Amino acid sequence: MQIKFYDKRRWKDNLSFFFYTNPHSIKCKVAITTDLDKKYSRIIEKLGFKHQLCIFHTLKSLNKLLKNYLKQNNCSKEESQKSWDQLKKLKKIFKITNYKQAEKELQSLIYRKNEFTPPIYKIITKSIAPRYKNFIHHLKDNKIEKKQVTKSKTHSKKQCQNTKNENLKQKKESNAEST
């Protein structure tokens, strides 16, 4: 069954219809991973799922936000370079495999204003801090995949299982390191 979730007029109806008419498709599922579009949050919550934000889309969006800010504000080369360097460091937080460590890092960003250029701090306060838990659900629950949406938008069962095994292995290694 193909449903066009991008149809702005009917996306809520389509999403609800899909899950209510295909209960087999939601067995043992705990989260739905989407791009960063906020319109999905309410319906996903209403359906009883956690809303995991796609890390691939997040990183892509952070690049776009910084690029647009620098262009609109005619930032100097020095500030631009410093901002890009800081963004590179900021993105490393999304590679952390331990939930508590990731949560601590993400929560602390808002209190470290003096460490960041204005464009990076704006990205933190407007795009990361308000939804930080939606970026790290996958670290707390191994049933939630971190894997980004692929270009084909379909996964074989084997690919999904491999991803789950890979995420579980990373979490075990991370937990072993932290003890």
C-alpha positions in Angstrom: 0.0 0.0 0.0 1.4 3.4 -1.0 0.4 6.4 1.0 1.5 9.9 0.1 2.4 11.3 3.5 3.7 14.5 1.9 0.2 15.5 0.7 -0.1 18.6 2.9 -3.9 18.5 2.9 -4.3 14.9 4.1 -1.1 13.8 5.8 -2.7 13.3 9.2 -5.5 11.3 7.8 -3.1 9.2 5.7 -0.8 8.5 8.6 -3.6 7.6 11.0 -5.4 5.4 8.4 -2.2 3.5 7.6 -1.5 2.6 11.2 -5.1 1.8 12.1 -5.7 -0.3 9.1 -2.4 -2.1 9.2 -2.0 -3.2 12.8 0.5 -5.9 11.7 2.8 -3.1 10.6 3.1 -1.7 14.1 3.6 -4.8 16.2 6.5 -4.4 18.5 7.2 -0.9 17.2 7.9 1.8 19.8 9.0 4.8 17.7 8.6 6.4 14.3 11.6 8.1 12.7 10.9 11.1 10.6 12.7 14.1 9.1 12.6 17.2 11.2 9.2 18.4 10.2 7.3 19.3 13.4 3.9 18.5 11.9 4.4 14.7 12.6 5.1 15.1 16.3 1.4 15.4 17.5 0.0 12.6 15.4 2.9 10.3 16.3 2.4 11.0 20.0 -1.4 10.5 19.6 -0.7 7.1 18.1 1.4 6.2 21.1 4.8 6.2 19.6 8.1 8.0 20.5 9.2 10.4 17.8 12.8 9.7 16.8 14.3 12.4 14.6 16.4 11.2 11.7 20.1 11.9 12.4 20.9 12.2 8.7 18.3 14.9 8.2 19.4 16.6 11.4 23.0 16.9 10.3 21.9 18.0 6.8 19.6 20.6 8.3 22.3 22.0 10.6 24.5 22.6 7.6 21.7 24.4 5.8 20.8 26.5 8.9 24.4 27.7 9.3 24.9 28.4 5.6 21.8 30.5 5.5 22.6 32.4 8.6 26.1 33.2 7.5 24.8 34.4 4.1 21.9 36.5 5.5 24.1 38.2 8.1 27.2 38.8 5.9 29.5 37.2 8.5 33.2 37.7 8.2 35.4 34.9 6.8 36.9 34.5 10.3 33.4 34.1 12.0 32.3 31.8 9.2 35.3 29.5 9.6 34.9 29.5 13.4 31.2 28.7 13.1 31.9 25.8 10.6 34.6 24.4 13.0 32.2 24.6 15.9 29.4 23.0 13.9 31.8 20.1 13.1 32.4 19.6 16.9 28.7 20.0 17.6 27.8 17.2 15.2 30.0 14.8 17.2 27.4 14.8 19.9 25.1 12.9 17.5 27.7 10.1 17.3 27.6 9.4 21.1 26.3 6.0 21.7 25.5 6.3 25.5 22.1 7.8 26.3 23.1 9.5 29.6 26.3 11.0 28.0 24.4 12.3 25.0 21.6 13.7 27.2 24.1 15.5 29.4 26.0 16.9 26.4 22.8 18.1 24.7 21.4 19.7 27.9 24.6 21.5 28.7 24.8 23.2 25.3 22.2 25.9 26.3 24.3 27.0 29.2 27.5 27.3 27.3 26.6 30.5 25.3 30.1 32.0 25.6 31.7 29.0 23.9 29.8 29.5 20.6 29.5 32.0 17.8 26.1 33.6 17.5 25.0 31.5 14.6 25.9 28.2 16.4 24.2 29.3 19.6 21.1 30.2 17.6 21.1 26.8 16.0 21.4 25.2 19.5 18.6 27.3 21.1 16.2 27.1 18.1 16.8 23.7 16.6 18.5 21.3 19.0 17.7 22.2 22.6 13.8 22.2 22.3 13.7 18.7 20.8 16.9 17.1 22.1 15.2 14.0 23.5 13.8 13.2 20.0 17.4 12.9 18.8 18.4 10.3 21.3 15.5 7.9 21.9 17.4 5.2 19.9 20.2 5.2 22.6 17.8 4.4 25.4 15.8 1.7 23.6 17.5 -0.8 21.3 14.2 -1.4 19.5 14.5 2.1 18.0 16.8 2.3 15.0 19.2 5.1 14.6 19.5 4.2 10.9 18.6 7.1 8.8 15.9 7.1 6.1 17.5 5.5 3.0 17.1 6.7 -0.5 15.1 3.6 -1.4 12.9 4.1 1.7 12.6 0.4 2.1 14.6 -2.0 4.2 14.7 -5.7 4.0 14.2 -7.6 7.3 17.8 -8.6 7.1 19.0 -4.9 6.8 16.8 -3.9 9.7 18.1 -6.8 11.8 21.7 -5.9 10.9 21.1 -2.3 12.0 19.6 -3.4 15.3 22.5 -5.7 15.9 24.9 -3.0 15.1 23.2 -0.5 17.4 23.0 -3.0 20.2 26.7 -3.9 19.8 27.7 -0.1 19.9 25.6 0.4 23.1 27.1 -2.6 24.8 30.6 -1.3 24.0 29.7 2.1 25.2 28.3 0.8 28.4 31.4 -1.3 29.0 33.6 1.7 28.5 31.6 3.9 31.0 31.8 1.3 33.8 
